[in-house]
């Protein structure tokens, strides 16, 4: 995936590889999660994303927010980078296509993008 959006500060520590991070956030986002430096291979986290990400996160688990952040706008923008259709993006985080269009219309900080200079003003 090229030309990815900037990673929000609350999930920078979670990003080891983008696909693994997206899978991790979709599986555990919003829930409290205790991470260990030596996760068991049969743990739910290891089964979902492998052992590399839980080991990396366990190394600095004391500095991570207690509940895993929900970052659906960032996930939608990352999935849009390879030009996936809006309907397919909406299926991954289980949101509506309207929500995905809103995420893509706004930048990660909730501000609208600059208006298109080709668009006529209504006023």
For each residue, the residues with C-beta under 8 A, 3 or more apart:
1: 4 18 78 81 82
2: 81
3: 81
4: 1 7 18 77 78 81
5: 74 77 78 81 107 108
6: 108
7: 4 11 12 15 74
8: 11 12 69 71 74 108
9: 12
10: 65 69 71
11: 7 8 14 15 21 25 69 71 74
12: 7 8 9 15
13: 57 60 63 64
14: 11 21 24 25 53 57 64 68 69
15: 7 11 12 18 21
16: 20 21 52 53 56
17: 20 21 53
18: 1 4 15 21 22 78
19: 22 23
20: 16 17 23 24 49 50 52 53
21: 11 14 15 16 17 18 24 25 53
22: 18 19 25 26 75 78 79 92
23: 19 20 26 27 48 49
24: 14 20 21 27 28 45 48 49 53 68
25: 11 14 21 22 28 29 68 69 70 71 75
26: 22 23 29 75 92 93
27: 23 24 48 49
28: 24 25 31 33 45 48 68
29: 25 26 68 69 70 71
30: 67 68 70
31: 28 67 68
32: 66 67 68
33: 28 45 67 68
34: 61
35: 39 45 54 57 58 61 64
36: 39 54 58 61
37: 55 58 59 61
38: 55 58
39: 35 36 43 45 46 51 54 55 58
40: 43 46
41: 46 51
42: 46 47
43: 39 40 46 47 54
44: 47 48
45: 24 28 33 35 39 48 49 53 54
46: 39 40 41 42 43 49 50 51 54
47: 42 43 44
48: 23 24 27 28 44 45
49: 20 23 24 27 45 46 53 54
50: 20 46 53 54
51: 39 41 46 54 55
52: 16 20 55 56
53: 14 16 17 20 21 24 45 49 50 56 57
54: 35 36 39 43 45 46 49 50 51 57 58
55: 37 38 39 51 52 58 59
56: 16 52 53 59
57: 13 14 35 53 54 60 61 64
58: 35 36 37 38 39 54 55 61
59: 37 55 56
60: 13 57 63 64
61: 34 35 36 37 57 58 64
62:
63: 13 60
64: 13 14 35 57 60 61
65: 10 68 69
66: 32
67: 30 31 32 33
68: 14 24 25 28 29 30 31 32 33 65
69: 8 10 11 14 25 29 65
70: 25 29 30
71: 8 10 11 25 29 74 75
72: 75 76 93 95 99 103
73: 76 77 103 106 108
74: 5 7 8 11 71 77 78 108
75: 22 25 26 71 72 78 79 92 93
76: 72 73 79 80 89 93 95 100 103 104
77: 4 5 73 74 80 81 103 104 108
78: 1 4 5 18 22 74 75 81
79: 22 75 76 82 84 88 89 92
80: 76 77 83 84 86 89 104
81: 1 2 3 4 5 77 78
82: 1 79
83: 80
84: 79 80 88 89
85: 88 89
86: 80 89 90 97 100 101 104
87: 90 91 97
88: 79 84 85 91 92
89: 76 79 80 84 85 86 92 93 100
90: 86 87 93 94 95 96 97 99 100
91: 87 88 94
92: 22 26 75 79 88 89
93: 26 72 75 76 89 90
94: 90 91
95: 72 76 90 99 100
96: 90 99 100
97: 86 87 90 100 101
98: 101 102
99: 72 90 95 96 102 103
100: 76 86 89 90 95 96 97 103 104
101: 86 97 98 104 105
102: 98 99 105 106
103: 72 73 76 77 99 100 106
104: 76 77 80 86 100 101
105: 101 102 112 113
106: 73 102 103 110 111 112 113
107: 5 110 111 112 113
108: 5 6 8 73 74 77
109:
110: 106 107
111: 106 107
112: 105 106 107 115
113: 105 106 107
114:
115: 112 119
116: 119
117:
118:
119: 115 116
120:
121:
122:
123:
